């Protein structure tokens, strides 16, 4: 019986050799970039869908916007004291200026703690949210609601709601930075407060007749997309310096509670 010679091993191509280096820092960084791009795109899909429906004047969405606006407007006209409460909430308690001051205070504290990259993330997230929202407003140029006997006025275009988007980005910054400082048993409380603020801002904008429901939802979705993009970029840096991935329940940088909140960058280290 003739003995078979071993079959020669085929030569691997360039792609195979690259795949074999899956444990290398370059491949890990590439995988993080790809995953970040995919997740950011997925986060932007709901907003893109909302934008398409608004721009196409989709009839069911128009009826929803109009119906909710008219019902809330009638209620506002019947309860002027409630209008004053809504005005205080939307401009003072949950207003963009208040939110930005809180974020600015967190950024200053992070700089004092020498957590420079986390401070940059917080500042970039808040700033990018405002700029992206303003850009989209001026591209879409959607008119605000025109209601009889308006109880409030607002300048500029309507879609997306800047107040709603600022609430999302600002609350996300505050939560993801400060959660590590909150005892685990108490962490549902800040999440609940953030949810109340975000939902409350959206309600006040529609109830005061200065935004449609779809404007508010669009602001929420665009804010989520911005936070997703900047957070994934920060997570890529954490991977580069050898720190483990975190979850929203842990905060973005759990090490903020330690004496070494930010290590020196070591690209490719693990």
GISULPE-V22319 format. One record per residue. RES is the residue in three letters. SS is DSSP state (A for helix, B for strand, O for the rest). D_FIRST is the distance of its C-alpha to the first C-alpha in whole Angstrom. Layout:
res=RES ss=SS d_first=D_FIRST
res=RES ss=SS d_first=D_FIRST
This chain:
res=UNK ss=O d_first=0
res=UNK ss=O d_first=4
res=UNK ss=O d_first=6
res=UNK ss=O d_first=9
res=UNK ss=O d_first=12
res=UNK ss=O d_first=15
res=UNK ss=O d_first=18
res=UNK ss=O d_first=21
res=UNK ss=O d_first=24
res=UNK ss=O d_first=26
res=UNK ss=O d_first=30
res=UNK ss=O d_first=32
res=UNK ss=O d_first=36
res=UNK ss=A d_first=39
res=UNK ss=A d_first=40
res=UNK ss=A d_first=37
res=UNK ss=A d_first=38
res=UNK ss=A d_first=41
res=UNK ss=A d_first=40
res=UNK ss=A d_first=38
res=UNK ss=O d_first=41
res=UNK ss=O d_first=43
res=UNK ss=O d_first=44
res=UNK ss=O d_first=46
res=UNK ss=A d_first=50
res=UNK ss=A d_first=50
res=UNK ss=A d_first=48
res=UNK ss=A d_first=50
res=UNK ss=A d_first=53
res=UNK ss=A d_first=51
res=UNK ss=A d_first=50
res=UNK ss=A d_first=54
res=UNK ss=A d_first=55
res=UNK ss=A d_first=53
res=UNK ss=A d_first=54
res=UNK ss=A d_first=58
res=UNK ss=A d_first=58
res=UNK ss=A d_first=56
res=UNK ss=A d_first=59
res=UNK ss=A d_first=62
res=UNK ss=A d_first=61
res=UNK ss=A d_first=61
res=UNK ss=A d_first=64
res=UNK ss=A d_first=66
res=UNK ss=A d_first=65
res=UNK ss=A d_first=67
res=UNK ss=A d_first=70
res=UNK ss=A d_first=69
res=UNK ss=A d_first=69
res=UNK ss=A d_first=72
res=UNK ss=A d_first=73
res=UNK ss=A d_first=72
res=UNK ss=A d_first=74
res=UNK ss=A d_first=77
res=UNK ss=A d_first=77
res=UNK ss=O d_first=77
res=UNK ss=O d_first=80
res=UNK ss=O d_first=77
res=UNK ss=A d_first=80
res=UNK ss=A d_first=79
res=UNK ss=A d_first=79
res=UNK ss=A d_first=82
res=UNK ss=A d_first=84
res=UNK ss=A d_first=82
res=UNK ss=A d_first=84
res=UNK ss=A d_first=87
res=UNK ss=A d_first=87
res=UNK ss=A d_first=87
res=UNK ss=A d_first=89
res=UNK ss=A d_first=92
res=UNK ss=A d_first=92
res=UNK ss=A d_first=91
res=UNK ss=A d_first=94
res=UNK ss=A d_first=97
res=UNK ss=A d_first=96
res=UNK ss=A d_first=97
res=UNK ss=A d_first=100
res=UNK ss=A d_first=101
res=UNK ss=O d_first=100
res=UNK ss=A d_first=101
res=UNK ss=A d_first=101
res=UNK ss=A d_first=97
res=UNK ss=A d_first=97
res=UNK ss=A d_first=98
res=UNK ss=A d_first=96
res=UNK ss=A d_first=93
res=UNK ss=A d_first=95
res=UNK ss=A d_first=95
res=UNK ss=A d_first=91
res=UNK ss=A d_first=90
res=UNK ss=A d_first=92
res=UNK ss=A d_first=92
res=UNK ss=A d_first=90
res=UNK ss=O d_first=87
res=UNK ss=O d_first=88
res=UNK ss=A d_first=86
res=UNK ss=A d_first=88
res=UNK ss=A d_first=88
res=UNK ss=A d_first=84
res=UNK ss=A d_first=84
res=UNK ss=A d_first=86
res=UNK ss=A d_first=84
res=UNK ss=A d_first=81
res=UNK ss=A d_first=83
res=UNK ss=A d_first=84
res=UNK ss=A d_first=80
res=UNK ss=A d_first=79
res=UNK ss=A d_first=82
res=UNK ss=A d_first=81
res=UNK ss=A d_first=77
res=UNK ss=A d_first=78
res=UNK ss=A d_first=81
res=UNK ss=O d_first=77
res=UNK ss=O d_first=76
res=UNK ss=O d_first=73
res=UNK ss=A d_first=73
res=UNK ss=A d_first=70
res=UNK ss=A d_first=71
res=UNK ss=A d_first=75
res=UNK ss=A d_first=73
res=UNK ss=A d_first=71
res=UNK ss=A d_first=74
res=UNK ss=A d_first=76
res=UNK ss=A d_first=74
res=UNK ss=A d_first=73
res=UNK ss=A d_first=77
res=UNK ss=A d_first=78
res=UNK ss=A d_first=75
res=UNK ss=A d_first=76
res=UNK ss=A d_first=79
res=UNK ss=A d_first=78
res=UNK ss=A d_first=76
res=UNK ss=A d_first=78
res=UNK ss=A d_first=81
res=UNK ss=A d_first=78
res=UNK ss=A d_first=77
res=UNK ss=A d_first=81
res=UNK ss=A d_first=82
res=UNK ss=A d_first=79
res=UNK ss=A d_first=80
res=UNK ss=O d_first=83
res=UNK ss=O d_first=84
res=UNK ss=O d_first=87
res=UNK ss=O d_first=89
res=UNK ss=O d_first=90
res=UNK ss=O d_first=94
res=UNK ss=O d_first=95
res=UNK ss=O d_first=99
res=UNK ss=O d_first=101
res=UNK ss=O d_first=98
res=UNK ss=O d_first=98
res=UNK ss=O d_first=96
res=UNK ss=O d_first=95
res=UNK ss=O d_first=92
res=UNK ss=O d_first=92
res=UNK ss=O d_first=89
res=UNK ss=O d_first=86
res=UNK ss=O d_first=85
res=UNK ss=O d_first=81
res=UNK ss=O d_first=79
res=UNK ss=O d_first=82
res=UNK ss=A d_first=82
res=UNK ss=A d_first=83
res=UNK ss=A d_first=80
res=UNK ss=A d_first=78
res=UNK ss=A d_first=80
res=UNK ss=A d_first=80
res=UNK ss=A d_first=76
res=UNK ss=A d_first=75
res=UNK ss=A d_first=78
res=UNK ss=A d_first=77
res=UNK ss=A d_first=73
res=UNK ss=A d_first=74
res=UNK ss=A d_first=77
res=UNK ss=A d_first=74
res=UNK ss=A d_first=71
res=UNK ss=A d_first=73
res=UNK ss=A d_first=75
res=UNK ss=A d_first=73
res=UNK ss=A d_first=72
res=UNK ss=A d_first=75
res=UNK ss=O d_first=76
res=UNK ss=O d_first=75
res=UNK ss=A d_first=72
res=UNK ss=A d_first=74
res=UNK ss=A d_first=77
res=UNK ss=A d_first=74
res=UNK ss=A d_first=75
res=UNK ss=A d_first=78
res=UNK ss=A d_first=78
res=UNK ss=A d_first=75
res=UNK ss=A d_first=78
res=UNK ss=A d_first=80
res=UNK ss=A d_first=78
res=UNK ss=A d_first=78
res=UNK ss=A d_first=81
res=UNK ss=A d_first=82
res=UNK ss=A d_first=80
res=UNK ss=A d_first=80
res=UNK ss=A d_first=84
res=UNK ss=A d_first=84
res=UNK ss=A d_first=83
res=UNK ss=A d_first=85
res=UNK ss=A d_first=88
res=UNK ss=A d_first=87
res=UNK ss=A d_first=87
res=UNK ss=A d_first=90
res=UNK ss=O d_first=92
res=UNK ss=O d_first=91
res=UNK ss=O d_first=90
res=UNK ss=O d_first=86
res=UNK ss=O d_first=84
res=UNK ss=A d_first=82
res=UNK ss=A d_first=79
res=UNK ss=A d_first=80
res=UNK ss=A d_first=80
res=UNK ss=A d_first=76
res=UNK ss=A d_first=76
res=UNK ss=A d_first=77
res=UNK ss=A d_first=75
res=UNK ss=A d_first=72
res=UNK ss=A d_first=72
res=UNK ss=A d_first=73
res=UNK ss=A d_first=70
res=UNK ss=A d_first=68
res=UNK ss=A d_first=70
res=UNK ss=A d_first=69
res=UNK ss=A d_first=65
res=UNK ss=A d_first=65
res=UNK ss=A d_first=67
res=UNK ss=A d_first=65
res=UNK ss=A d_first=62
res=UNK ss=A d_first=63
res=UNK ss=A d_first=64
res=UNK ss=A d_first=61
res=UNK ss=A d_first=59
res=UNK ss=A d_first=61
res=UNK ss=A d_first=61
res=UNK ss=A d_first=57
res=UNK ss=A d_first=57
res=UNK ss=B d_first=59
res=UNK ss=O d_first=57
res=UNK ss=O d_first=59
res=UNK ss=O d_first=58
res=UNK ss=O d_first=58
res=UNK ss=O d_first=61
res=UNK ss=O d_first=63
res=UNK ss=O d_first=66
res=UNK ss=O d_first=67
res=UNK ss=O d_first=67
res=UNK ss=O d_first=68
res=UNK ss=O d_first=67
res=UNK ss=O d_first=67
res=UNK ss=A d_first=68
res=UNK ss=A d_first=68
res=UNK ss=A d_first=72
res=UNK ss=A d_first=73
res=UNK ss=O d_first=72
res=UNK ss=O d_first=73
res=UNK ss=O d_first=70
res=UNK ss=O d_first=70
res=UNK ss=O d_first=69
res=UNK ss=O d_first=66
res=UNK ss=O d_first=66
res=UNK ss=O d_first=63
res=UNK ss=O d_first=60
res=UNK ss=O d_first=58
res=UNK ss=O d_first=54
res=UNK ss=B d_first=55
res=UNK ss=O d_first=54
